[in-house]
Amino acid sequence: MAEKKIINTVYKISTKRGNGQLRREVWVNGNGQVTRYNLAYINHDICQKDNGRVVGYDNAHGVHHRHRMGVVEPVKFTNFQDIEARFQQAWQALLEPK
């Protein structure tokens, strides 16, 4: 069965909240299981490496991994919901007032 992209969103974060954008891409198989994903907080003002990706999670090339300020490292994969929660927590923590 072919994969189908079910989420393809880009959300602009206001300058007041920290600037940048959130990108979410999710593909599923015929059974509705997530097969591919790309979750990223992009802000070229914070990170000039890795196409501006400040933090992100994806499973490109068949490996689950995290991008953070130009560094890529493997992550333990339990399920997509866990990865999505980790991503949510990571980008929101970056935008919290210090």
C-alpha positions as CSV (number, residue, x, y, z in Angstrom):
1,M,0.0,0.0,0.0
2,A,1.2,3.5,-0.8
3,E,2.0,6.1,1.8
4,K,-0.2,9.2,2.0
5,K,0.8,12.5,3.4
6,I,-1.9,13.5,5.9
7,I,-0.3,16.5,7.5
8,N,1.6,19.3,5.7
9,T,1.6,22.5,7.7
10,V,3.8,25.4,8.3
11,Y,2.9,27.8,11.1
12,K,4.6,31.2,11.4
13,I,5.5,32.2,14.9
14,S,5.2,35.9,15.6
15,T,8.3,38.0,16.2
16,K,6.9,38.9,19.6
17,R,6.7,35.1,20.6
18,G,10.2,34.3,19.3
19,N,10.0,34.3,15.5
20,G,10.6,31.4,13.1
21,Q,8.2,28.7,11.9
22,L,6.9,25.3,12.9
23,R,6.8,22.7,10.1
24,R,4.9,19.4,10.5
25,E,4.8,16.6,7.8
26,V,3.3,13.2,8.5
27,W,2.8,10.2,6.2
28,V,0.7,7.1,7.0
29,N,0.3,3.7,5.3
30,G,-3.0,2.1,4.3
31,N,-3.6,1.0,7.9
32,G,-3.2,4.6,9.2
33,Q,0.1,3.9,10.9
34,V,2.7,6.7,10.7
35,T,5.5,5.7,8.4
36,R,7.4,9.0,8.0
37,Y,7.5,12.3,9.8
38,N,9.3,15.6,9.8
39,L,8.7,17.9,12.8
40,A,10.8,21.1,12.9
41,Y,11.2,24.5,14.6
42,I,13.1,26.7,12.1
43,N,14.5,30.0,13.0
44,H,17.5,31.3,11.1
45,D,18.1,34.1,13.7
46,I,18.9,31.4,16.3
47,C,20.6,28.7,14.1
48,Q,22.3,29.3,10.8
49,K,23.2,25.6,10.4
50,D,21.0,22.7,9.2
51,N,18.7,25.0,7.2
52,G,17.8,27.0,10.3
53,R,16.5,24.0,12.1
54,V,16.7,24.8,15.8
55,V,15.1,21.6,16.9
56,G,13.4,18.8,15.0
57,Y,12.6,15.2,14.8
58,D,12.3,13.0,11.7
59,N,13.0,9.5,10.4
60,A,14.5,10.2,7.1
61,H,16.8,7.5,5.8
62,G,15.1,5.0,8.0
63,V,16.6,6.3,11.2
64,H,14.7,8.1,14.0
65,H,16.8,11.1,15.0
66,R,16.8,14.6,16.5
67,H,18.3,17.8,15.1
68,R,19.3,20.4,17.6
69,M,21.3,23.5,16.7
70,G,23.1,21.7,13.8
71,V,23.8,18.5,15.7
72,V,22.0,15.3,14.7
73,E,21.7,12.3,17.0
74,P,19.7,9.1,17.1
75,V,16.7,8.9,19.4
76,K,14.9,6.0,20.9
77,F,11.6,5.5,19.1
78,T,8.6,4.1,21.0
79,N,5.8,5.6,18.9
80,F,5.0,8.7,17.0
81,Q,2.9,10.2,19.8
82,D,5.9,10.1,22.0
83,I,8.1,11.8,19.4
84,E,5.5,14.4,18.8
85,A,5.2,15.2,22.5
86,R,9.0,15.5,22.8
87,F,9.1,17.9,19.9
88,Q,6.2,20.0,21.4
89,Q,8.0,20.2,24.7
90,A,11.4,21.1,23.1
91,W,10.2,24.0,20.9
92,Q,7.9,25.4,23.5
93,A,10.7,25.5,26.1
94,L,12.9,27.5,23.6
95,L,10.2,30.2,23.4
96,E,9.5,30.5,27.1
97,P,10.5,33.8,28.6
98,K,13.8,33.5,30.5
